[in-house]
Amino acid sequence: MIGYLEGRIIKSGDDGIILVAGSVGYEVILPAVVFETIKNRGHEDQVCLYIYFHQTERQPKPVLIGFNTEKEKDFFQLFISVSAIGPLKAVKAMEKPVSDIAMAIEEKDVAFLSSLKGIGKRTAQKIIASLHGKAGDFVIAKDVKPQGLPGSETGTISVSLREIADQVTDVLVEQLGYNAAAAGRMVAEALERNDSIKTPEELFDEIYQGDDNR
């Protein structure tokens, strides 16, 4: 079973990519929210993806579904535990950040959930009935005061952990010279170690503390 791939993109389409890893090209389907983060990568840029491997008697051809982080993959697996949602339907529905979908589940926001691709009102109600109270760990939007990074402004604003991760990744690549794959891996590992991060500065601290401990 394939759980993780790291390689370069040689082809991209509307719903996924072909990723070359170890001289083998893998067809990987991507939720829209994941595709948005890598669609502008060049063919020489390294991409790191956590993989959900799907194969059943009804679906004998293996399907690989890619995610930027383990947390996205974990949410996907929670999402497909709803009887009305299979893996391919979940891929289409994940067009918004995981934190937004999780928040809608916890707030019983039928209107938001039913607006997702392929999710009608009845399915939205099933999602809430099945997952309400279980999605809280994936709600990551918090009020923070980012300072000293591109796009930061004075005052308290609502910034999601994804936005913080993107800011820090950009600084690592554009200002500190890391390649995109290494920067993405550093950020993902830091967030796995510490899920209470609230600011870009805290994320930088966690990244470099992790390096010091190696």
N, C-alpha and C positions, 0 to 999 in steps of 0.2 A: 504494500500500500504506500502511496506517495503522500507525504505530509508537508513537504516544504521543497520549494524549488528556487534556485538562484541562477540567473542567466541573463541573456540579452534578447530583446524583442527583434524578430526578423520580419514579422507581419502583424498587422492589427486590423480588426474589422469592427463591425457594429457591436458585437456582443463578446468579443474576446481577442486573444492574441495567440501567436505561436512563439513560445519561449524556448530558446536553445540553451540547454543545460547539459554539460558533459557530452557535447556533440550529438545530442538527441533533441529533436524538436517536439515540444509538448503543446497540444492545443489546450488552452486554458480559458474557460468562460469567466468573465468578470462582471460582478454587479456594477451598475452604473456609477455608484459612489466610489468604487475602487478604480474603475476605468478613468474617471476624471482626474485622479491623482497621477496617472502615468501616461496619459494620452500624448503628452508633449515630449516624452523621452525619446532621445535619439537611438538609433540601432546599436550604437556602441555602449550605451549606458546599461549598467547592471540593474536588474530588477529582482527584488526579493519578495516571494509570495508564500504565504501559508496556504496549504491546499486541502480542500475537502474532496475526498475521493468517493465518487458515487457509482455503484454498479449493483444491479439487481437482476433477477431472472427476467423481469419485464424490460429492463434496460441493460442488456448484456454488454453493450459498448461502454467502456469506462468513460466517465465524465469527470473532468478536473475543474474545480471552481476555486478561484484564487482570491486571497484577502491580504491586505497590507499588514495586519496584526493578528495575533492569536485571539485577541478579544473580539475582533470582527467575526472571526471564524466561530468562536464560542457562541456569539449571538445568533449567527446563522443556524447553528445546530439547535439552539433553543427555538428559534423561529419555525423550523421545519418539524418540530415536535407537535405542532398544531395539525390536527387530522386533515384540515382543508388545504394545507400547504405542502407541496412537494419541493424538492431542491430547485428545479428550473423555475417554478413559479416564484419562489423566494428570491432567486437571482433578479428577476424582473422587478419585484417589489422593492428591493433595496436600492432605491434611487435617491434616498435621503440618508444623511449620516445616521449611524447606528444609535447615537445618543438621542436624536430627535424621535426616531421610531420607538425607542425604549420609553422615552418620556411620554409619548402619546399612549402607550400601553398602560403605564402607571397612572396617567391622568384620565384614562378611559375616554380618550378623544376619538370617537368613532369617525368624525368628519375627516380628521387628518389621515387616519389609517385607510379609510375607504378611498382616499384620493391617490393612494399609491397604485402603481400600475398593476392591473390584474386583481386588485383587492376591492371588492364591493362592500356594501354595508353589512351584509350577512356574514361574510368572511371576517370583516373587521370585528364584529361582535364575537365571533368564535375565538379570534386572537386574544381579545381582552379576557374572555371567560377562561381561556386556557393559561394565559401568561401573566395576568395581573398579579402583582406581588412577587414575580420571579425576575422581572427585567430591571429592577432597581440598580443592580451592580453596573449596568451599562449606561446609566444616565450620568453623563460627565460634564454637562454644561454648568458652569459656576461663575459667580461674579469675582473678577480678578482685576488687578491693576498692573498691566504689563508695562515695563519700563525698559528703555534702552535698546529696543529691537525695532526693525522696520515695521511701520504701520501702527506702532503703539501711540497712544494719546493719553494726556493727563485725565485722570478721573476714572471712576469705576465703570467698566463696561462688561457685558456678558461675552465671554470668550470660551469656546469649547476646547476640550483637550486636543481635538484634532487641529484646531487653529494654532494652538500653542506648539504642537508637534511640527506643523508645517513651517512656522516661523523659525524654530530652532534648526530644522533640517536645512532651510534656505541659508541660514548663517553658517552652518557647518560646511556647506558646499561652496557658497559664493565668497565667503570671507575667510574661512579657515582652511580651504583647499582639500577637503575630503571629497571622495567621489560619492555619487548619489547612493550607491548600494551600501557603502560603509556608513554613511550618515543615517540612512534609513534603519539600518540594523542597530546602530548605537541608540537611536531614539526609541525604537521598539523595545530593546532590552531594558532601557532605563524605566520605561513605563510599566514593563512587566514586574520589575523589582519594586516599584513604588507607584501605587495607583492613587495616591493622595496629592499628587502634584497639582498646584494651582496657578503657577506662573512660569513663564519661560526661564526665568532665573533659577527656579527650583529644578527645572528639567535639566538645565546645564550642570547644576551642582550634582545631580544624580548621575549624569553621564560620566563626569570626571571622577566622581567617587568610585564608580564601577571600574574605570580604568586603573585607578590607584590600587584597587583590591586584587587586580589580576597578577 
